[in-house]
């Protein structure tokens, strides 16, 4: 595989990693704070207790992975490519919310989600490095 093909493959793989770690990190955080038995209060102690519950801790770890993989991705791909493509994370969040958290999603939100998919498709057809060779 030529260097350009390798970079394109690596860029797409990291984009998927960014999307999934963000979506599942947010899902884990939401699940953890909603199922810990009590709502968070303004007390810092309440947040410290929540951090050490398994689902919240998993969410935090996944979001740390998200940030690190996003940093790596931004180091070799254009911002104008990375942000629209990784916006598919919003789609994944909506799907996880609907099907795993039983959230009711309005038709307006689904329409917005479809617009994100359409925009991501258009951006994804281009070169991750823009006009650079």
N, C-alpha and C positions, 0 to 999 in steps of 0.2 A: 504494500500500500504506500502511495506517495505521501510526503509530509502534509500536503494540503488535505488529503483524504483522511489522514490520521487525526489532524486537528479538527476537522468537521465531525468525525465520529466522537472524539473526546468532548467536543462542545455539546453535542446532542446528549451524550451520556450524562454529563454534568448538569445539563438543563433538566433532565428527568430527575436526577438526584435532588436538585434544588426544589423542584415542584413537589415531589413526594415527601421530602423531609419537612417542608413547610406545612403541607396539608395534614400529614399525620402528627406532626408536632402540635399544631393548633387543635386537632381533634383530641389528642391525649390530654392537653391542658384543659380543654373544655370538659371532657369526661371526668377528669380528676377533680376539678373544682365543683362540678355539679353533683358529684356522687360522694363527697366526703362527709356528708351528714349535717353540715352547717355552712351557712353562707360566710363569705369573707367579710371581715369588719374593717374598720379603719386602723385597727391595731397592727403594728408590724409583727407582733407575735402570731397573729392569725395567718399572715402570709408565710412566715417561717414554718409554721406547722404544715401548711399546704405544700410547700416546696418539697418536704420530705415524705409525701405520700407517693406511692409507686407510679400512678398515672401522671401526676404532675411532674415528677422527676423525669419520667420518660419523655414527656413533652418538652421539657427544658433541654434534655440531651439532644433530641431531634432538632430543636430550633438552633442549638449551637452548631450541629452538623449542617443545617441549612445555611447559617451565616458563613461558615468556613467554606462550604462548597460554592456559595454565591460569590465570595471574594475571589476564589480561584477562577471561576468562570469569567468574572469581570476582568481578570488580569490578562485574558487572551481573546475575549470577544467584545465587540462593541456594545456599549450601554444601550444604544438604540435597537439592538437585537435582543440582548439579554432581558430587559424589562418586559417587552411585549410577549416574548416566548414564555418566560416564567410566570406570566399572568395566568397561565393555565392552572396555576395553583388556586386561583379564585374559583375556577370550575371544580377542581377536586374538593375544595372546601365546601362548596355548595352541595355536591353529591354526597360527601360524608355527613354533612349536617342533615340532609334529607333522609338518607337511608340508614345511617347508624345512630343518629341522635333524634330521629323522628321530628325534625323541624318542618314546619309548614312554609314552603317557599312560594311566593306569589308569582303570577305569570309575568309581572314586570321584572322580577329578579331573574327568572329563567330567560327572558328576552335579553337582558343584560349579559347573562352568561353566554348565550349564543353569539352575541356581538363580540365578546372576548375571544371565543373560539374562532370566529371569522377573521378577526384582526391578527390573532396569533398565526393562523394559517398563512395569511399574506406575508407576514414578517418572516416566518419560518422558511418560505420558499427562497428567500434571499441568502446572500453570503453573510455568515456571522461576522466577518471582518470588514464589511462594507466594501469600499472601493479599493482597499489595500491589496497588494499582491504578495 
